[in-house]
Amino acid sequence: MIAAPALVLVVMLAAGDPLAEAQQAFSEGRYAEAEQLALQAAHPPQEGAAFYLVGLSRFRAGKPAEAMEALDAAGQAADAPERGPWNFNRGACLYALGRFAEAEQAFLAATADDSLARVALANAGFAALDAGSPERAAQWAARARPGASERELALVEDLLAEISGVREPRETEGSESEAYRQGLAAFDAGRFEEARAHFLEAQKQAPSSGRARLMAGASAYRAGDRATARADISSALDLQLAPLEEETAREYLDRLSFGLRSNGRGVGLSAGASLGFDSNVLQVGVAPRDVSGGMTELVTGSPFAEVGLGIVARMRLSDAVFSEFSYGGSQRAYSVSSARDYSLQLHRVGASLEWEMAHHLRLGGSVSGDVFFTGLSAFRGLQASGGASAWLAVDESELTSTRLDASFARKLGLGDEFSYLTGRRLDATVSQELRLRTVAVTAWYRYRADLIGTLEQAASVQGSDLFQEYVIPFAWAGHATGASARWVLNSWLDASLDAGVEWRRYRSDSFLRVQFMDGTQAEWNRRQRRDVRFVLGPQVSARLARHVLLSMRYDLLVNSSNVDTQLEDTGSTCLAPEFVCHRYDYTNGNYQKHLPTLELSASW
């Protein structure tokens, strides 16, 4: 019988207080005591939970037949355990009893629980293999591989290695097969350096076979030696491999690569919902500005709710070319009446292509399109844009990468109301990434020119019969620098931090245009606006389940400018020739924006 190292019981207990002592004994490895305590508690309303623990204890004590009886009793109780783990553990018992066909069916039934699906499929493969069907075992391995975690992928590799051992004749008998078996034993025990030495010895005995070399690379990968793993697995692809082994080797190289390739293949779906508070909704950067002056009664903060949906498809077009197609949509709605018209809806599509020109060199390009809508009751188009970008990335080592990006976008304001948003944007960015075991840090510099239009907005001033309007240029160019970092604290918790500072210089002057009674015009308080913006965004994310993530984020934006609308009560009127009330110009350029958000998201 082939040893399946992943035939580990899935313990998902939800027992009440009467089972506490039994649970404690089980967790401490006192299985006989746990069995007796659980039997004493095996009566309603926790009969099913108690028999379930009896079964687990008996299995751990090496009594699979008796364990089956207890698991079957648990399955018939009113408080029967969840079917996924229950079927998985029945499969483990059946496998231990040598009833491989039944074990295979039990493991397949356990795949209904998505959190167990890949492990259950791999174990169904082991059962099928021992039942004499390597073809069926290969089928379950192929289904288990896409999207597998590192632990799950290691199990699939072990299964594929066993399948290959059954299907392919040994080139030499004796030392090669013995070295390979020793390598598998060390691999299963977590002694990866020792396993790699055995696999390399096995490969010497069969130089044209890539199976042992592939497992040597897998061992190096599990030991954390990415460079050696890449070399071994690349060498294995030049040797003889079964089709499933070839695909496994390519998936390993995906994980060992950077850029688009590192994301793997397949289709992904994500959805999320969040609640938050925006302390300064009116400062969104694209809508007509607040020209209310010193009107402190205007509410600028509002709670909001947001929902989003994303779809992505990733494909390997060849061993060196990888592509990604994506769609993302979101709707943010503000609850305060004065902020509702600033509610935003976004739709975005994109397509990317990346070519691995050489081991350390990547060249990529993408095209994308965005459409923004604004308002709720007055829902209408705000802005559309389409653009393209290109990048060149150099992966100097397993720890560092340098990337240069350049992009161009054409923007169009939707309707006369937003015509000033029409124009183009140019970006050039250089970034340096440092990857450590649990921390990744990226530092960057960007030049941006946002070459859009000018808004002319009427200024209604009490007591004046003159026509006055603000001329507000939106086009600017600027430099920005910053860094981002991400810490993986453990398998279910990570944290990130984004920070940056930007210097903006607007490309034309702002001023107040005044038309006198005789039809002549004057331009008052002409100046060129200059801003300094600081952004900070810490985030903590906790994985509540395999596909469910809870994130808490806080975004801070501090903008400092040489223009402001914090008007002072000067006692003067807004009449010619001084227009004193306009001396602080048309817009509040000095402001802060606080944005705490709580998001629940799911991805598949």
Legacy VTK file of the C-alpha trace (Angstrom):
# vtk DataFile Version 3.0
C-alpha trace
ASCII
DATASET POLYDATA
POINTS 604 float
0.000 0.000 0.000
1.378 3.411 -0.933
1.886 5.650 2.063
-0.170 8.822 1.726
1.392 11.368 4.100
-1.586 13.705 3.880
-4.024 11.208 5.367
-4.220 13.408 8.421
-7.513 13.676 10.269
-9.373 16.935 9.848
-10.497 17.865 13.349
-13.324 20.400 13.340
-14.916 20.150 16.756
-17.732 22.304 18.052
-18.386 20.580 21.330
-19.836 22.133 24.417
-18.470 22.161 27.969
-19.189 18.452 28.762
-16.604 17.500 26.147
-13.960 19.969 27.297
-11.920 17.367 29.202
-12.106 14.951 26.280
-10.959 17.652 23.885
-8.048 18.534 26.160
-6.973 14.890 26.402
-7.163 14.527 22.620
-5.081 17.661 22.016
-2.431 16.311 24.403
-2.271 12.939 22.641
-3.993 10.947 25.397
-6.270 9.168 22.961
-7.486 6.313 25.162
-8.506 8.780 27.872
-10.116 11.065 25.295
-12.134 8.118 23.950
-13.455 7.176 27.387
-14.350 10.756 28.345
-16.112 11.309 25.027
-18.091 8.066 25.420
-19.302 9.284 28.810
-20.539 12.503 27.196
-22.193 10.730 24.222
-25.783 11.718 24.834
-28.010 14.489 23.469
-27.590 17.340 22.780
-23.885 16.657 22.017
-24.117 13.005 20.995
-22.788 13.567 17.476
-19.852 15.696 18.642
-18.960 13.110 21.290
-19.014 10.126 18.900
-17.033 12.167 16.392
-14.297 12.689 18.985
-14.453 8.984 19.869
-13.806 8.137 16.221
-10.901 10.547 15.935
-9.348 9.219 19.138
-9.654 5.611 18.013
-8.094 6.381 14.645
-5.166 8.156 16.266
-4.788 5.145 18.553
-4.462 2.868 15.522
-7.966 1.347 15.577
-9.505 2.340 12.196
-12.302 -0.276 12.265
-13.562 0.900 15.668
-13.095 4.488 14.530
-15.410 3.838 11.573
-18.165 2.612 13.915
-17.965 5.778 15.996
-17.887 8.059 12.942
-20.957 6.330 11.499
-22.747 6.791 14.819
-21.807 10.490 14.799
-23.170 10.847 11.275
-26.576 9.535 12.374
-26.913 11.777 15.442
-29.114 14.870 15.566
-26.023 17.058 15.924
-24.094 15.279 13.172
-20.737 16.880 12.256
-20.236 18.817 9.054
-20.272 16.443 6.105
-17.025 17.574 4.508
-14.662 16.784 7.416
-16.766 13.750 8.375
-16.412 12.226 4.887
-12.695 13.050 4.856
-12.100 11.243 8.129
-14.199 8.256 7.033
-11.990 8.143 3.926
-8.884 8.055 6.145
-10.323 5.099 8.089
-11.320 3.237 4.917
-7.862 3.808 3.453
-6.223 2.448 6.599
-8.459 -0.639 6.333
-7.373 -1.227 2.737
-10.840 -0.484 1.330
-9.410 1.815 -1.338
-12.397 2.115 -3.676
-14.655 3.142 -0.784
-11.964 5.490 0.538
-11.740 7.160 -2.864
-15.489 7.795 -2.887
-15.412 9.184 0.663
-12.605 11.579 -0.202
-14.475 12.712 -3.310
-17.553 13.381 -1.161
-15.363 15.545 1.116
-14.559 17.850 -1.823
-17.975 19.466 -1.280
-16.210 21.414 1.495
-14.157 23.912 -0.498
-11.558 24.272 2.250
-10.792 20.539 1.948
-11.308 20.114 -1.796
-7.692 19.907 -2.991
-6.389 17.803 -0.101
-9.365 15.465 -0.494
-8.769 15.146 -4.253
-5.109 14.302 -3.694
-6.022 11.637 -1.157
-8.658 10.287 -3.524
-5.772 9.966 -5.983
-3.730 7.912 -3.523
-6.735 5.673 -2.904
-7.340 5.248 -6.650
-3.685 4.403 -7.185
-3.756 1.709 -4.484
-7.004 0.438 -6.004
-5.078 -0.189 -9.224
-6.132 2.821 -11.307
-3.203 5.218 -11.993
-5.317 6.851 -14.715
-7.980 7.864 -12.215
-5.292 8.931 -9.734
-3.817 11.221 -12.402
-7.270 12.675 -13.030
-7.698 13.630 -9.363
-4.136 15.044 -9.261
-4.890 17.243 -12.268
-8.020 18.582 -10.580
-6.215 19.214 -7.274
-3.310 21.190 -8.732
-4.849 24.506 -9.990
-4.771 27.115 -7.222
-3.161 24.746 -4.699
-1.328 26.176 -1.700
2.288 25.216 -1.055
1.227 22.439 1.324
-1.384 21.147 -1.099
0.990 21.330 -4.051
3.574 19.285 -2.153
0.939 16.587 -1.635
0.041 16.629 -5.344
3.734 16.317 -6.235
4.047 13.288 -3.992
1.036 11.711 -5.687
2.431 12.452 -9.160
5.746 10.937 -8.175
3.977 7.762 -7.043
1.937 7.670 -10.254
5.119 7.978 -12.307
6.702 5.163 -10.324
3.797 2.902 -11.273
3.526 3.980 -14.912
7.155 4.288 -15.976
9.693 1.444 -15.978
12.834 2.119 -13.990
15.872 2.707 -16.173
17.924 0.833 -13.630
16.873 -1.323 -10.754
18.213 -1.309 -7.268
20.168 1.793 -6.291
18.116 4.286 -8.355
14.727 3.186 -7.079
16.034 2.854 -3.540
17.512 6.383 -3.656
14.244 7.724 -4.997
12.251 5.971 -2.241
14.613 7.382 0.372
14.121 10.817 -1.152
10.331 10.481 -0.896
10.593 9.358 2.719
12.785 12.327 3.628
10.526 14.706 1.685
7.437 13.448 3.506
9.216 13.865 6.830
10.150 17.469 6.031
13.901 16.792 5.714
14.177 18.622 2.426
17.962 18.998 2.122
18.385 15.279 2.718
15.571 14.576 0.250
17.277 16.636 -2.450
20.537 14.697 -2.019
18.680 11.374 -2.475
16.794 12.650 -5.538
20.018 13.892 -7.166
21.581 10.490 -6.577
18.525 8.853 -8.132
18.799 11.159 -11.151
22.423 10.115 -11.705
21.241 6.532 -12.060
18.698 7.542 -14.717
20.204 10.606 -16.475
17.462 10.976 -19.086
14.577 10.913 -16.596
13.494 14.265 -15.170
11.257 12.940 -12.392
13.966 12.789 -9.723
15.374 16.165 -10.814
11.887 17.687 -10.494
11.570 16.333 -6.959
15.062 17.682 -6.183
13.789 21.124 -7.227
10.642 20.669 -5.153
12.823 19.830 -2.154
14.957 22.947 -2.669
11.804 25.039 -2.964
10.418 23.693 0.308
13.790 24.358 1.939
13.577 28.010 0.851
16.388 27.886 -1.729
14.593 29.505 -4.677
17.602 29.848 -6.963
18.529 26.173 -6.666
14.896 25.160 -7.077
14.609 27.142 -10.301
17.805 25.580 -11.697
16.690 22.032 -10.824
13.183 22.417 -12.215
14.400 24.109 -15.405
16.805 21.198 -15.900
13.977 18.708 -15.328
11.990 20.264 -18.177
14.891 19.460 -20.529
14.638 15.778 -19.578
11.913 13.142 -19.919
8.778 13.965 -17.931
5.235 12.689 -18.051
2.665 15.345 -19.126
1.400 15.875 -15.582
4.964 16.212 -14.328
5.704 18.797 -17.009
2.710 20.830 -15.910
3.778 20.554 -12.270
7.271 21.767 -13.196
5.838 24.794 -15.011
3.615 25.635 -12.048
6.678 25.520 -9.811
8.453 27.940 -12.137
5.384 30.206 -11.966
5.746 30.348 -8.193
9.469 30.997 -8.498
9.014 33.865 -10.960
7.994 37.499 -10.660
5.541 39.709 -12.500
2.506 38.273 -14.303
3.861 34.734 -14.292
3.956 34.581 -10.493
0.149 34.866 -10.384
-0.300 31.492 -12.081
-3.109 30.531 -14.438
-6.869 30.379 -14.195
-9.898 32.547 -13.607
-10.454 34.409 -10.348
-13.473 36.191 -8.925
-13.537 38.649 -6.033
-16.291 40.569 -4.299
-16.251 42.928 -1.364
-18.320 45.272 0.755
-17.028 48.025 3.009
-18.151 50.718 5.398
-16.191 53.855 6.123
-16.109 57.545 6.839
-14.726 60.301 4.596
-13.955 63.443 6.584
-13.740 65.680 3.500
-15.917 64.365 0.691
-15.803 67.610 -1.313
-12.090 67.210 -1.985
-12.191 64.499 -4.634
-9.900 66.149 -7.176
-12.211 65.935 -10.198
-15.486 67.656 -9.283
-16.281 71.405 -9.243
-14.575 72.942 -6.263
-16.111 74.159 -3.051
-16.225 77.950 -3.451
-18.316 78.527 -0.361
-15.558 80.541 1.302
-15.951 80.683 5.042
-19.329 78.922 5.193
-18.530 76.671 8.146
-22.050 75.211 8.267
-21.429 73.191 5.085
-21.031 69.505 6.041
-17.956 68.018 4.353
-17.771 64.654 6.163
-19.972 61.647 5.523
-20.193 57.910 6.213
-20.224 55.763 3.093
-20.873 52.238 1.921
-19.062 50.629 -0.987
-19.396 47.379 -2.922
-17.043 46.005 -5.531
-16.641 43.117 -7.947
-13.578 41.880 -9.823
-12.908 39.205 -12.437
-9.478 38.203 -13.715
-8.323 35.578 -16.221
-4.640 34.630 -16.414
-3.116 32.562 -19.208
0.272 31.142 -20.107
0.601 31.708 -23.850
4.008 30.030 -23.973
6.869 29.232 -21.618
7.917 32.882 -21.870
4.724 34.888 -22.531
1.945 35.445 -19.992
-1.273 37.427 -20.157
-3.964 38.785 -17.862
-7.440 40.143 -18.588
-9.428 41.890 -15.880
-12.599 43.775 -15.043
-13.298 45.684 -11.852
-16.339 47.648 -10.777
-17.248 49.535 -7.612
-19.943 51.821 -6.251
-19.431 54.185 -3.323
-22.475 55.930 -1.847
-22.318 58.749 0.726
-25.138 59.065 3.241
-25.059 62.809 4.072
-27.307 64.770 1.703
-24.687 67.439 0.893
-22.223 64.705 -0.155
-24.457 62.337 -2.125
-23.758 63.977 -5.460
-20.073 63.096 -4.942
-20.866 59.355 -4.817
-18.759 57.571 -7.416
-19.186 54.479 -9.568
-16.214 53.041 -11.444
-15.887 50.432 -14.190
-12.427 49.372 -15.347
-11.196 46.833 -17.914
-7.628 45.922 -18.725
-5.415 43.530 -20.636
-1.727 42.895 -19.934
1.008 40.912 -21.645
4.475 40.152 -20.287
7.416 38.484 -22.010
10.300 36.904 -20.110
13.047 37.957 -22.492
15.620 36.232 -20.307
15.794 34.786 -16.818
16.372 38.211 -15.236
14.589 40.444 -17.746
10.877 41.072 -18.335
9.150 43.324 -20.871
5.438 44.061 -20.600
2.603 46.193 -21.847
-1.048 46.799 -21.090
-4.127 48.640 -22.289
-6.959 49.769 -20.034
-10.173 51.760 -19.973
-12.089 53.478 -17.150
-15.535 55.014 -16.866
-16.568 57.105 -13.846
-20.119 58.060 -12.915
-21.134 60.474 -10.185
-24.216 61.129 -8.073
-27.064 58.992 -6.815
-30.453 60.539 -7.604
-28.694 62.715 -10.218
-26.643 59.784 -11.546
-24.635 60.816 -14.627
-21.385 60.305 -16.470
-18.301 62.026 -15.045
-15.215 60.960 -16.988
-13.990 58.211 -19.332
-10.400 57.384 -20.142
-8.374 54.926 -22.157
-4.668 54.362 -22.084
-1.652 52.148 -22.554
1.484 51.445 -20.568
4.776 49.619 -20.992
7.359 48.421 -18.513
10.799 46.922 -18.314
11.767 44.946 -15.208
15.150 43.592 -14.172
15.166 40.880 -11.494
18.704 41.268 -10.221
18.333 38.429 -7.723
15.759 36.452 -5.795
15.599 39.414 -3.407
15.482 42.504 -5.623
13.830 43.812 -8.788
14.022 47.178 -10.547
11.181 48.311 -12.809
10.626 51.258 -15.164
7.036 52.112 -16.207
5.723 54.609 -18.738
2.040 55.229 -19.471
-0.242 57.476 -21.474
-3.994 58.029 -21.007
-6.568 60.064 -22.877
-9.394 61.475 -20.733
-12.819 62.729 -21.732
-15.232 64.674 -19.534
-18.713 63.255 -20.057
-21.066 66.126 -20.858
-20.627 69.883 -20.816
-20.745 69.927 -17.019
-17.452 68.046 -16.841
-15.792 69.162 -20.070
-12.862 70.613 -18.110
-11.811 67.008 -17.297
-10.888 66.360 -20.938
-7.201 65.994 -21.714
-4.368 63.515 -21.291
-2.086 62.106 -18.606
1.575 61.097 -18.874
3.369 59.018 -16.239
6.926 57.769 -15.790
7.796 55.679 -12.730
10.900 53.879 -11.509
10.665 51.474 -8.560
12.923 49.160 -6.588
11.525 46.108 -4.759
13.197 44.236 -1.906
11.781 40.823 -0.963
12.662 39.187 2.328
11.147 36.086 3.883
8.144 37.775 5.494
8.538 41.399 4.350
8.425 43.021 0.914
9.329 46.703 0.480
9.023 48.826 -2.675
10.439 52.345 -3.055
9.424 54.465 -6.048
9.689 57.800 -7.822
7.108 59.129 -10.317
6.776 62.070 -12.670
3.200 62.842 -13.733
1.690 65.443 -16.037
-2.128 65.649 -15.827
-2.890 67.858 -18.811
-6.635 68.439 -18.520
-8.712 71.585 -18.865
-9.832 74.689 -16.989
-13.081 75.198 -15.075
-14.789 78.588 -15.174
-17.139 78.744 -12.215
-19.474 81.629 -11.436
-18.946 83.459 -8.137
-22.134 84.825 -6.647
-21.335 87.640 -4.207
-24.006 89.293 -2.125
-24.331 93.052 -2.642
-22.531 93.066 -5.980
-24.122 93.708 -9.365
-20.946 92.766 -11.198
-20.425 89.473 -12.987
-17.613 87.535 -11.340
-16.253 84.040 -12.013
-13.374 81.927 -10.860
-10.949 80.605 -13.481
-9.683 77.295 -12.070
-7.000 75.381 -14.030
-6.909 71.655 -13.396
-3.787 70.836 -15.432
-0.668 70.198 -13.374
2.690 68.435 -13.424
4.580 67.114 -10.475
7.073 64.798 -8.863
6.233 62.162 -6.241
8.184 59.652 -4.207
7.172 57.053 -1.681
7.367 53.499 -0.440
5.113 50.589 0.397
5.715 47.618 2.643
3.871 44.383 3.386
4.459 42.062 6.342
3.159 38.476 6.377
2.829 37.897 10.105
1.472 34.347 9.801
-0.809 32.279 7.568
-3.901 34.303 8.456
-2.663 37.799 9.301
-0.714 40.401 7.333
-0.161 44.149 7.458
0.853 46.800 4.946
1.832 50.450 4.877
1.844 52.931 1.976
3.375 56.392 2.233
4.215 59.093 -0.280
4.730 62.782 -0.891
3.983 64.701 -4.090
4.882 68.193 -5.299
2.358 69.636 -7.784
2.758 72.778 -9.848
-0.284 73.870 -11.828
0.480 74.748 -15.415
-1.423 78.040 -15.662
-2.551 80.804 -13.342
-5.776 80.906 -11.414
-7.583 84.233 -10.995
-10.890 86.005 -10.437
-12.425 87.424 -13.627
-14.595 90.514 -13.082
-16.810 92.093 -15.734
-17.787 95.710 -15.106
-20.997 97.480 -16.039
-19.389 99.031 -19.115
-18.437 95.587 -20.439
-14.728 95.796 -19.618
-13.021 92.966 -17.761
-10.285 92.684 -15.180
-8.340 89.710 -13.788
-7.695 89.899 -10.074
-5.379 87.960 -7.796
-3.651 86.015 -10.554
-1.310 83.345 -9.193
0.130 79.961 -10.052
-0.990 77.299 -7.635
1.562 74.989 -5.983
0.643 72.068 -3.714
2.476 69.571 -1.522
0.505 66.395 -0.791
1.310 63.727 1.810
-0.460 60.360 1.868
-0.312 57.567 4.426
-2.235 54.277 4.370
-1.736 51.536 6.999
-3.803 48.340 6.668
-4.253 45.097 8.604
-5.926 42.059 7.028
-7.090 38.857 8.732
-8.098 35.733 6.808
-11.291 34.490 8.427
-11.589 31.483 6.111
-9.883 30.164 2.992
-11.697 32.633 0.748
-12.779 35.350 3.212
-10.673 38.344 4.255
-11.438 41.103 6.757
-9.404 44.300 6.274
-9.115 47.485 8.290
-7.528 50.473 6.573
-6.930 54.114 7.367
-6.022 56.626 4.654
-4.707 60.102 5.425
-4.271 62.862 2.850
-2.738 66.202 3.893
-2.646 68.895 1.199
-0.751 72.152 1.620
-1.159 74.914 -0.962
-0.476 78.557 -1.620
-4.213 79.112 -2.208
-7.094 78.777 0.218
-10.780 79.597 0.702
-10.723 80.045 4.417
-12.060 83.606 4.027
-11.652 86.062 6.797
-14.284 88.563 7.937
-12.472 91.709 6.838
-15.480 94.002 7.046
-14.865 94.906 3.407
-17.189 94.319 0.514
-16.511 92.328 -2.632
-16.652 95.421 -4.807
-14.186 97.121 -7.067
-11.487 98.067 -6.893
-10.071 95.978 -3.994
-12.184 92.787 -4.016
-10.681 92.089 -0.592
-12.881 89.087 0.092
-11.187 87.233 -2.778
-7.662 87.680 -1.583
-7.480 83.987 -0.583
-8.529 82.938 -4.068
-11.076 80.389 -5.210
-10.350 77.036 -3.616
-9.471 75.479 -0.303
-6.009 74.156 -1.063
-5.115 73.503 2.579
-7.056 70.569 3.916
-6.876 67.116 5.440
-8.808 64.035 4.453
-9.251 61.091 6.859
-10.695 57.836 5.534
-11.072 54.853 7.924
-12.549 51.782 6.202
-13.624 48.283 7.233
-13.951 45.802 4.357
-15.120 42.193 4.104
-14.057 40.531 0.863
-14.149 37.098 -0.688
-12.128 35.633 -3.544
-12.254 32.431 -5.516
LINES 1 605
604 0 1 2 3 4 5 6 7 8 9 10 11 12 13 14 15 16 17 18 19 20 21 22 23 24 25 26 27 28 29 30 31 32 33 34 35 36 37 38 39 40 41 42 43 44 45 46 47 48 49 50 51 52 53 54 55 56 57 58 59 60 61 62 63 64 65 66 67 68 69 70 71 72 73 74 75 76 77 78 79 80 81 82 83 84 85 86 87 88 89 90 91 92 93 94 95 96 97 98 99 100 101 102 103 104 105 106 107 108 109 110 111 112 113 114 115 116 117 118 119 120 121 122 123 124 125 126 127 128 129 130 131 132 133 134 135 136 137 138 139 140 141 142 143 144 145 146 147 148 149 150 151 152 153 154 155 156 157 158 159 160 161 162 163 164 165 166 167 168 169 170 171 172 173 174 175 176 177 178 179 180 181 182 183 184 185 186 187 188 189 190 191 192 193 194 195 196 197 198 199 200 201 202 203 204 205 206 207 208 209 210 211 212 213 214 215 216 217 218 219 220 221 222 223 224 225 226 227 228 229 230 231 232 233 234 235 236 237 238 239 240 241 242 243 244 245 246 247 248 249 250 251 252 253 254 255 256 257 258 259 260 261 262 263 264 265 266 267 268 269 270 271 272 273 274 275 276 277 278 279 280 281 282 283 284 285 286 287 288 289 290 291 292 293 294 295 296 297 298 299 300 301 302 303 304 305 306 307 308 309 310 311 312 313 314 315 316 317 318 319 320 321 322 323 324 325 326 327 328 329 330 331 332 333 334 335 336 337 338 339 340 341 342 343 344 345 346 347 348 349 350 351 352 353 354 355 356 357 358 359 360 361 362 363 364 365 366 367 368 369 370 371 372 373 374 375 376 377 378 379 380 381 382 383 384 385 386 387 388 389 390 391 392 393 394 395 396 397 398 399 400 401 402 403 404 405 406 407 408 409 410 411 412 413 414 415 416 417 418 419 420 421 422 423 424 425 426 427 428 429 430 431 432 433 434 435 436 437 438 439 440 441 442 443 444 445 446 447 448 449 450 451 452 453 454 455 456 457 458 459 460 461 462 463 464 465 466 467 468 469 470 471 472 473 474 475 476 477 478 479 480 481 482 483 484 485 486 487 488 489 490 491 492 493 494 495 496 497 498 499 500 501 502 503 504 505 506 507 508 509 510 511 512 513 514 515 516 517 518 519 520 521 522 523 524 525 526 527 528 529 530 531 532 533 534 535 536 537 538 539 540 541 542 543 544 545 546 547 548 549 550 551 552 553 554 555 556 557 558 559 560 561 562 563 564 565 566 567 568 569 570 571 572 573 574 575 576 577 578 579 580 581 582 583 584 585 586 587 588 589 590 591 592 593 594 595 596 597 598 599 600 601 602 603
